[in-house]
Structure formats: C-alpha cells, structure tokens
Amino acid sequence: MSHVTTISGAETFMSDVLREFGLPPGHGRQLAEIVMDSELRGYPDHGLWFFCIGIVNWYRNGLNPDPDIRVVQDGPAITLMDAGGGIGTIGSAQAMDLCIKKASRVGIAAAGVSNSMNFVAAAPFVLRAAEAGMVGFICSNVPAMTPPTGGVTPSFGSNPMAYAVPAGDHFPVVVDFSTTATALAKVLVAKDAGEAIQPGSVMHPDGRPLTDADEFVLGESLMLPMAGAKGYGLMMMIDVLAGVLTGAGFGPGLTLGAGGVLAPDWETTRMGQFMWVLDPGQFMDRDVFLSRMDDQIEQIKNGERIEGVEEIFVPGERGLRRKSALLESGMVELADTAWSAMEAVAKDVGIGLPQVAT
C-alpha cells in the first residue's frame, strides 16, 4: 500500500513527536531534517522508519533531550566540543558549521565531538560543506558490534564515514558508508521484513556465518567489516579519530549496555565524531576547481559502459537526483514499515499523522 505525504508534513510530524519528548524546537527541526535527507536520498533504513523504532525509543528510554552543548577547546583551525550527552546530530552540525567558517579563513579546519550519541547519518553533515563550496569529511564511532579480523570479541562499531566534494554544473560527489559489510539498520529492516541477510555481513558469536534474519540477535550476533581486513583497518582508524582523539569512548569499552540499541545505558555510552573541512579556494581559484570537478565527473560518466548499462553514476548522484526531484514535487512515498511505525508512535504520543495524498 502506498503512503504518499508531503515532505513538510512528515518533517512536522517528527518535530511534533520530538517536542513531546522535550527537545527544543530548533533541535527538533534539525533532527527531522537529517532524517528526511536520508528518506529523500533513498535510504529508508535511516529515514522515518529509523526515526520511529530508533530515535523515538532513545528518548523514551532516557536520552537527554536538551543537552548543554559547549566548546571545550578552540583554536584557529581546531574545535573540540562536548555534546552534553545528547544525540550526535546537534553537536556535529554545530561543529561542522564552525569548521566551514574556520576553513574559509585558514584553508582547513577540523573538529572533534565527545560526550555524544549516534549522529543518525553522515552525508547531511558533509553536504553542508559542499553547499558552502568546500570539501568535507566526517566519521563517527558507535558501540562495538564487530570483531577484528580473526577474532570474535566485539571491538568496533559500524563506524560510518562520509566525504562530499562540490562541483559546478553537477551534483556534489558524496561517499557515505558504514565500515561494516552492511549497516545495522539494514539488518534490522531485513529482520523486520522477514528477508535474508546479505551473505558475508553477519556471523554468530562463535564465528559461524549468519544469513537467516530470524537468527540475528542484537547484542550477540556479530557484524563483519567491509572488505575483510581493509575494513577492519578503516574502522579502527575511525575509532582512533572519533573516540581516542576526542576523549569519547572507544573500542570494546564503547558498549550499549543491557538495553541494546533501543535502550542503552546513557550514563556509559559516550560516542564521538571527528570531521574536517578543506577550502579548495586556497589551492586555486574556486571556480577553476569546480570546473575541474565537472570535467572529472563528465570523463567518468562518458566512459565506455558494460552492455546493458544505460548510465554511469558518480557516488551519491542517484540519491541527490532523487532528493532534488522529490523536493521539487514536495511529496514523498513512505514504505509500509515506516508508516506502520509512525502510526504506533502517533498513537503513543497523542499526535496526528501527516495527511496522505489521494
């Protein structure tokens, strides 16, 4: 069944829900925009469904709705922020904006965020940099679910990361992925939908492969790194930058506690984020850089294609195309799983659902 509603209606629904949990209006709008970005770019596992089964439950189970976010250390090119034990989206957005401002003055700037929680999705933050004409990077550690290559002790999270690079006539290039073979949210979606889990992405605690979603047990089953030992190395470096360097939790010490992903121990779960922004205008005229990016993109897209392939896409292009088209129409189609989750939340907090288009 199709559930088509307005984008503004879906965002208002999320903001209204968050207000019921005590979030300041500005924080609620920012969080709703982050979730909607994922939905519009075609990643429903971090969209409205994730908002209802993940974010709402975090606040229901004690996540600080109104954190005191403050700058701990400040320099010409460096910022360290304390997110106040709140959701990572707000502190990360503020840190990214400071990086953009500082990079415009000194060429490159970096920021760390500690005492933070999950930042939901990586791409929206680096897109802020790209929209300002700059190159952006962000990464975050999350509680341990993945063992090192050859081990079975959970030592790292899915540890997502993203880059974005602006272009002239083309959409920005966006690379956004978790360093596990698949994101935890995708596994949970598969479990909810009764679908199989991608082979080689999850294993049992004793090391046996796991593909039956019904056998996946959150907090016990192990996520595997992408690309084997290469992914292991990448997720460790993210843990260094986002956890060790910022003063946040890291490695096997960063756990969710007995409540798992929906009700973690907020007193001990302290994630971190790390980001940097580079101003290409410090290397060459910015318009020249944007033109050169267009040239690179066109060279890639105009290359020879495998038989049956109609178009070559650069990273992030399909999602940004989709988002642009949906923003123009003002409408978004939500999956049954998302709508069902929204119905449950609406009933629970006593607010109305977005109006469905006929």
C-alpha angles and dihedrals in degrees: 000000000000120000107189116176138157119278090229090051092052092048091048089051091055093045091050091050092049092049088058088059093051104260115151110250093248093052091046092053092049092050092046090052092052091052093045091051089061092046093050095046090054103261103120091165085075095033133079093323091056090045091057102040097033117022097035090050091050090059092040088057099049111281109158106258097192108036125183100240113195142167111249099181128014132186140154092278105008134072129178115191134189109217093202095237091294132127111299096236096077099046092042092051091051092046092049091051089052090050091052091049094047095043090055087061105036103020101246134033136179135197137190126202121202135177086041140135135215113322092206099223135011104210100070092062097052090043086063087061094046091050087056089053095256139116113250137192131183136171137174137193121223133190116300117274101138129073124216116260107289095016139093100205111107104243107154140030128230084277102198126209138182142190128195128189123187123231135190112238094002133070116268116272107249125189112185126163146135116244092234118089087256134004118263089235090059090053090050090049089051090049091048092048096042093242129143121264117242109266114252095025104089136029139184119260089261093055100261116139116259124203103146105094091206088065094054111110116190110231094021109049114078127234115218126224121253115256093009115255091006091061090045090056092047095049090049092054090050088051088052094051099038098034116020096036097044097045093247126129117286145181121358088342091070102082136155096225127223095316094064124206095329098048111017126169100269091193093064104026106093116160128181140213131206128193144165137194127205125197108218088196087076089063099042140339105307093229089054090052093049090049091050089051089053089051091051093048092048092048089054095044093046094052123113114283135215113256110277095023109118098187140008114226128202118225113292095006099114092048094048091047089053092047092049092051093047093048089052091052093040090220136105132191114223125205122245090249091055094046093048090051090049091051091054093048093046091053092046097051096033103242133124128259122243113271113265118229116239 
